Amino acid sequence: MAKMKIKAKEKKGVVKVKAMFTSLMADKEEAEKKKIKVDYIRQIVAKINGKVVYEVTTSGFMAENPLIKFKTKGGKKGDKIEFTTTDNNGKTATSKKKIK
C-alpha cells in the first residue's frame, strides 16, 4: 500500500497541505509492460477533526508517486490531518500528521 509523506502548516486560519504518496500507479497497460500486478491508488481522503477537507478519485493514469497540494480552512496548529488511501484492490492505508 502507499506510503505517505505529509506536511501541513497553518497561517492566518489557512492550512497549506502537501502530501506525497509512494505508489507505482500501475494501470493494466503499465503492469503488462513491467510484468507486475495492477496496483494504483483509487481514492484519497483527507480529514481534519473528522471533517473531510479533501477527496479525490484517481486512476492508474495518474503519475507515479503522486504529489497533491491544497489549502483549507478549519484546522489550527496542533490539530491532526489524517489521510486515507484506498487502492484498486480495496486495501486501505491511513497516516496522520500534526498541523504546525
N, C-alpha and C positions, 0 to 999 in steps of 0.2 A: 504494500500500500504506500501511498505517497507520504514522504517526509515533508515537513513544513518548516520554513523559517519565517518568522513573523516579527514585524516592527510596528509599533503603534505609539504615536506621540500626540498629546493634547495641547492645543494652544488656543486661547481665547474661545473656548467652547467647541472647537472643531478638532476631531480626531483624524489625523492622517495615518493611513494604514498602507503598509507594503507587505505582501506575502508571496513567497516563492514556494512552489510545490515541486518536489523531485519526482518526476514520472516520465516514462518514455513516451506516453501519449500515443501508443501504437494502435492504429486502426487496422482493419483487416489487411489492406494492401501493404502497409508498412510491416506488419507482423509476418506476412508471407515472405517478403524480401529478406528480413533479418532472421527468419526461421525461429520466431518466438511466438508466444501466445498473445492474442489480442488483449490489450490492457491499457485503459485510459480512464482519466477522471471524468465521471459523468455529471457530478454536481458538486458545487462548493457553496457552503452556507456559513456566514459569519454572524455571530450574536454578541451583543454587549448587554449584560444584565438580563439575559434570557430573551431579549428582543432582537429579532432578525434585522440586521442593518445592511446586509449584502447577500444576494443569492444569484447564482448563475448556473445554467445548464450548459455543459460543454460537449465536445465530441472528440473523436480521435484526430480530427483535422487541426486541432489546436497545437501550437508549438511544444516541443519537448521542454520539460521543466518550466511550466508557465509561471509568469510573474503578474500579479494583479496589484493595482494601486487604486485607492478610493479615499474619499473624505466623508465623514459622517458626523452628525451631532448626537448627543445623548450619552456620551461617555465622559468620564473625567479621570484624572490621574489616580492610579490605584485600582480602578476597575479592571476586570479581565475581559479580553476579547477572546472568543472561542471560535475556532474554525473546525468545520466537519466536512470531510470529503467522502464521496461515495463513488466507487468505480463501477465499470460496466458489469462486473461480476457480483455486485451487491455488497462488497466489503466496504466497511467504513473506517475512517481514522479521525481522531479528534486531537486537537492541540490547543493549549491556552497560553496566553501571554498577558502580562500586566501592562496596562497603558502607562507610559511615562509622561 
